[in-house]
Amino acid sequence: MIAIRKIVLASAVLTFCCDAAFPQGAGFVTLSARLAPNGTVGFGSGVQSAVRSSVGVYVVTFTRSVANCNFLATRQANTPGEIVTAPIVGNPNVVRVRTYNSAGAPQDSGVSLMVNCAS
């Protein structure tokens, strides 16, 4: 049985099958990182390192390739803003996360990042 979890973010509902009730070896792997605004890792799974490379830009390196994975990131701030994720071409273990305020200017923010990969 697949454990389905729904999360409501603002007006969007995200549905995914990624929690501890569903074993990691059953077709997918979930990696995660929770970053402080200064880029330090609070906790995570499969994270090798993370750095804040400039205002609102975080580079997260995982212990495996995330080149063919799905990314889900949220800002931890209680203020309006945006967040964007992207793999780094040529470095399959790395995800770049950018955070912005609601006016579109780079802004430091805590980040929760989840990466789902086929195993």
C-alpha positions in Angstrom: 0.0 0.0 0.0 1.4 3.4 -1.0 1.2 6.1 1.7 -0.2 9.2 0.1 0.4 12.6 1.8 -1.3 15.9 0.8 0.1 19.2 1.7 -1.7 22.5 1.3 0.5 25.5 0.5 -1.4 28.7 0.1 -4.0 27.8 -2.5 -2.2 24.8 -4.0 -2.4 21.2 -3.0 0.6 19.0 -3.5 0.2 15.3 -3.4 3.1 12.9 -3.2 4.0 9.5 -1.8 7.0 10.1 0.3 6.9 9.3 4.0 8.5 6.9 6.5 5.6 4.5 6.1 6.8 3.7 2.5 10.2 2.0 2.5 13.1 3.7 0.7 14.0 0.7 -1.3 10.5 0.3 -2.9 11.3 2.2 -6.2 12.3 5.7 -5.0 14.7 7.5 -2.7 13.8 10.7 -0.7 16.6 13.1 0.2 16.0 16.2 2.2 17.7 19.3 3.7 16.5 22.0 6.1 18.6 25.1 5.8 18.9 28.1 8.1 19.0 31.5 6.4 22.9 31.5 6.6 23.0 28.1 4.7 23.8 25.8 7.6 22.0 22.4 7.6 19.7 22.0 10.5 18.9 18.4 9.5 18.5 16.3 6.4 18.9 13.0 4.7 21.6 12.3 2.1 23.1 15.8 2.4 26.8 16.1 2.0 27.0 19.9 2.4 25.2 23.2 1.9 26.4 26.7 1.5 24.9 30.2 1.1 26.8 31.4 -1.9 25.2 34.9 -2.0 22.1 36.7 -0.8 19.2 34.3 -1.3 21.3 31.6 -3.1 22.0 28.2 -1.5 23.9 25.4 -3.0 23.1 21.9 -1.6 25.3 18.9 -2.4 23.8 15.4 -1.9 25.6 12.1 -1.5 24.1 10.8 -4.8 23.1 12.1 -8.2 19.9 14.2 -8.2 20.0 14.8 -12.0 16.8 12.9 -12.8 14.9 13.8 -9.6 12.0 16.0 -8.6 12.6 18.9 -6.3 10.1 20.5 -3.8 11.2 23.5 -1.8 9.5 25.9 0.6 10.6 29.0 2.4 10.5 28.9 6.2 9.9 32.6 6.5 6.6 33.9 7.6 6.8 36.7 5.0 5.6 36.5 1.4 8.2 35.5 -1.2 9.2 33.0 -3.9 11.6 30.1 -4.1 13.1 28.4 -7.2 15.1 25.2 -7.5 17.3 23.9 -10.3 20.0 21.3 -10.8 23.5 22.5 -11.6 24.6 21.4 -15.1 27.8 19.3 -14.9 27.4 18.5 -11.2 24.7 15.9 -10.8 24.8 15.8 -7.0 24.0 19.5 -6.6 20.8 21.6 -6.4 20.7 25.4 -6.4 17.9 27.0 -4.4 17.1 30.7 -4.8 14.8 32.7 -2.5 13.2 36.1 -3.2 11.0 38.6 -1.5 7.6 39.3 -3.0 9.1 42.2 -5.1 11.4 39.7 -6.7 14.7 40.8 -5.0 17.0 38.1 -3.6 16.4 37.6 0.1 17.9 35.1 2.6 15.3 32.7 4.0 15.3 29.4 5.7 14.6 26.6 3.2 13.1 23.1 3.4 14.1 21.0 0.4 12.9 17.6 -0.6 14.3 15.6 -3.5 12.5 12.5 -4.8 14.4 10.1 -7.1 13.7 6.8 -8.7 16.0 4.3 -7.2 
